[in-house]
Amino acid sequence: MRRGRSRRRGGKANSGEAKRPFRQLHNPLPPIEVLDEEAIQLIHTTSVTLLEETGLEMWDAEARSILRQAGAEVDEAAERVRFPRELVETVVSQAPAQFTLHARNPDKNLQIGGPGNIVFGAVGGPPFVTDRIRGRREATIDDLHTLNKLIHVSDVLTLGGGHMVEPSDLPRETAHLDAAYADIVLTDKAGRGNGLGRRVTKDSVTMWAIGHGNSSMTTEQALAAIQEKVVLMTVINANSPLRFDGEMLQGLITLARHRQASMITPFILAGAMSPVSMPSAVMQQNAEVLAGITLAQLVSPGCPVVYGGFVSPLDLQSGATSFGTPEGAWAQYATAQMARFYNVPLRSVGCLTTAHAADAQAAYESLYSLMPAVLAHIPIITQAAGWLDGGLTASMEKFVLDVQLLELVAGMCQLRPVTSDTFILDDIQAIGPGGHHLGTAHTIENFRTAFYRSPLSTRMSYEAWAEAGQPTTAERATERWQELVKGYKRPFIDPDLDDALQAYMARQKQE
Amino acid sequence: MRRGRSRRRGGKANSGEAKRPFRQLHNPLPPIEVLDEEAIQLIHTTSVTLLEETGLEMWDAEARSILRQAGAEVDEAAERVRFPRELVETVVSQAPAQFTLHARNPDKNLQIGGPGNIVFGAVGGPPFVTDRIRGRREATIDDLHTLNKLIHVSDVLTLGGGHMVEPSDLPRETAHLDAAYADIVLTDKAGRGNGLGRRVTKDSVTMWAIGHGNSSMTTEQALAAIQEKVVLMTVINANSPLRFDGEMLQGLITLARHRQASMITPFILAGAMSPVSMPSAVMQQNAEVLAGITLAQLVSPGCPVVYGGFVSPLDLQSGATSFGTPEGAWAQYATAQMARFYNVPLRSVGCLTTAHAADAQAAYESLYSLMPAVLAHIPIITQAAGWLDGGLTASMEKFVLDVQLLELVAGMCQLRPVTSDTFILDDIQAIGPGGHHLGTAHTIENFRTAFYRSPLSTRMSYEAWAEAGQPTTAERATERWQELVKGYKRPFIDPDLDDALQAYMARQKQE
């Protein structure tokens, strides 16, 4: 890689607040489970029957060819692939149970999978952005930068962004390059990419490989180096029911060849893309995921791959989507059990809502999506910060609200050790009936760190709050995200790598 | 009882919506537990040591006399009682593990305790009321009526009210009579009373006894009849640390004599009333509860009694209370385990917040108090609808918001059966890749009932929402509670019993 002139050196990250050391969330409680062994087996056998008898449409000739060679029954005219049971079971068992997702900053590497390990990632996909200052609008690259800055300063978001919003102000053909560049340089957390088709996926993989390389490497050497080192995970959606389109299949094949992780995720609104029954939806989702995993493992046996879950009930009386529902919670628990059955890490979704503002509905639907995901031990929880409006809009206030929810849930996973020392019995006895502990040495030593303090919640008296103009949580969130962005400092990147990334972008844009 | 002239006959309950049959919540999942056996034993032995060595102040001569006769060491001058370990362990084991709380309408009887059984009750105690129409103000008897109506029409609130707000427009000495009357006649759900001192508690017990009697009974006969029939549960607070005041002890003794249930609840803000450590707070709470249970069982061996839990961290940097925190969640789990260790039903608290409006903070703090309570299998969850402003204010909008949270959580407790029939495999196969299930016979038959529908959440498009003036959840909640109150119809009560209640009130007011 060429040594460039540009010397854009970043300082250390500083959100303007006391930083905690980087730490991945671990849920020490046993997972909540809603399926018994028999139900798990039934979902497995039924979905394998579905793969065998009905199969999937796979809209890519290369994918079909790979599957045919492995023994699948392929109807080329119909682009239909039927998967023999034994093929699926054998091949799926080759997928690794866990892997390390490497970050540019090795202190921020993530363990994907393994009992109780959880990572949180922000919103991905919306065409719109909103905040309480400028209102709702088409997203721009500047908004993508702001979201990356918010990720960088939010400790609890351990996963970086992956093309979080569509920058409408950039040419459609090359916007993915600018998005990947921002995702790589604006934070040093582990990354996600864009898996839409061969060219975009290849660009995404290459830029992350460069970002993880060193200045003496050619692009090819950087790509070779990540064969043994997972540096990005990318969503590959099924087009439910029972179909993968060509762009997604090419993305999946490209990722597998580079030994990077596809997160194979059907998106099922039960009642439309599946029967109006959650067990049905979870079973069908399972069949679709198994088809994707099978293909990835045939392309590159043992490559990292992630089971993706995203099932929500459709409200059939209004025709609208609905999130944060009891049925959605059940699907999280059940899906987590299926992924554990196959011994593959699961990716699911966190803070979902159909609300249009960071109000009470946004809070309860999001927390009621998030908590089941954490209680289910889902290892990768994305869409966990900023998702508003059924996923159409990324909101800065909602981002801050969701980070608050993530911090609460992370706090729940910290167990308080109970030993005889923890009771401070001497103090209780010395103070006796009717006294208080406000001035004890123990209180003075521990009050700063003993309990979680919310940066968003008000603890004011009613009178003080009324005096302050009755600010709602959404209004406080506006102050909060601006403050966080102001405190952001760009993390260090080797200027040669930065130059190499920019050079790659420039070359691809010319082509 | 005298037959009166008044014939105020109520119709059947009708909230203006499809009513579901009355059903108590049952959580089929195993409880979340944060303490191992050793920790439970350590909390037990340490709190018994505290009872033995330090003891409690018990500000009532009768209570001290009962305890002295049972072998406790009493220092009359200091009003201090030290409890021998063996006394506590023997006597606490006499408390029943579960009991039936009878409702005026026997279809609405509740099982208190027993694996997974949960009841939800509304707010209790605030001096203020607020709604978005009239703003914040001192509560009146009319507000208490409105809250009772909201309880009656909210299926998920299975427990009735107990003097929910202080009616500032009535004479202080007799307001409890009007409150009890409202609680008894405005809903036919099982009741809670007021346990503040001998006279008020006796009035509360007597009025509930009359309400459960029949027209041929004298008041004394009605009271005798409830010796074998629990008809109310009442909060008895400790005055933490390590003190019960006289009013509360007289309330407890009166309830025990009538074999009604005290919910013995310390209210500990950790850092002030206990050390700044949740294990300490939970241990101290345990000692205080054991003292109360011991007294109740000495007054009336085998009488129903409830372990009360209410521990929250004090934010020592601001001096403010805080609810819906990770520490609070831990305390819920730990307290539930201690109550199960003693085999006594637990009462804890549901939807708490320091927010002043039904906004995002109110939603996330409340749901983050409620979910741990349900996941912990806490049998009685009160303060679960309408609690705002750190408990100083009852809010009509918050009531509706909380009922929404309760419905979500109740929905989580309904497991979806997984059998081969549930997969609707024929439809999935017939529709095949790329189709949809919107018009299938299965969808048409099931779409109305398959999934939970929220009465509060918006599923509108952004455009429709903007067109409608961007209503927040709080604004929709205002419409919702008014609609619910409008749909309320008073449940049936035998007019003779109604007369008897009114006659009792009139007599007590004259005295």
Interface residues (C-beta under 8 A of the other chain):
Chain A: L29 I32 E33 V34 L35 A39 L42 I43 T46 T49 L50 E53 T54 G55 L56 E57 R80 R136 N239 P241 L242 R243 A270 G271 A272 M273 S274 P275 V276 S277 M278 P279 S280 M283 Q284 P313 L314 D315 L316 Q317 S318 A320 T321 S322 G324 T325 P326 E327 A329 W330 A334 T354 A355 H356 A357 A358 D359 A360 Q361 A362 A363 Y364 E365 L367 Y368 M371 P372 L375 D389 L392 T393 L401 Q404 L405 L408 A410 G411 M412 Q414 L415 R416 P417 V418 T419 S420 T422 F423 I424 L425 D427 I428 Q429 I431 G432 P433 G434 G435 H436 H437 L438 T440 H442 T443 N446 F447 R448 A450 F451 Y452 R453 S454 L456 S457 T458 R459 M460 S461 Y462 W465 A466 Q470 T472 T473 A474 A477
Chain B: L29 I32 E33 V34 L35 A39 L42 I43 T46 T49 L50 E53 T54 G55 L56 E57 R80 R136 N239 P241 L242 R243 A270 G271 A272 M273 S274 P275 V276 S277 M278 P279 S280 M283 Q284 P313 L314 D315 L316 Q317 S318 A320 T321 S322 G324 T325 P326 E327 A329 W330 A334 T354 A355 H356 A357 A358 D359 A360 Q361 A362 A363 Y364 E365 L367 Y368 M371 P372 L375 D389 L392 T393 L401 Q404 L405 L408 A410 G411 M412 Q414 L415 R416 P417 V418 T419 S420 T422 F423 I424 L425 D427 I428 Q429 I431 G432 P433 G434 G435 H436 H437 L438 T440 H442 T443 N446 F447 R448 A450 F451 Y452 R453 S454 L456 S457 T458 R459 M460 Y462 W465 A466 Q470 T472 T473 A474 A477
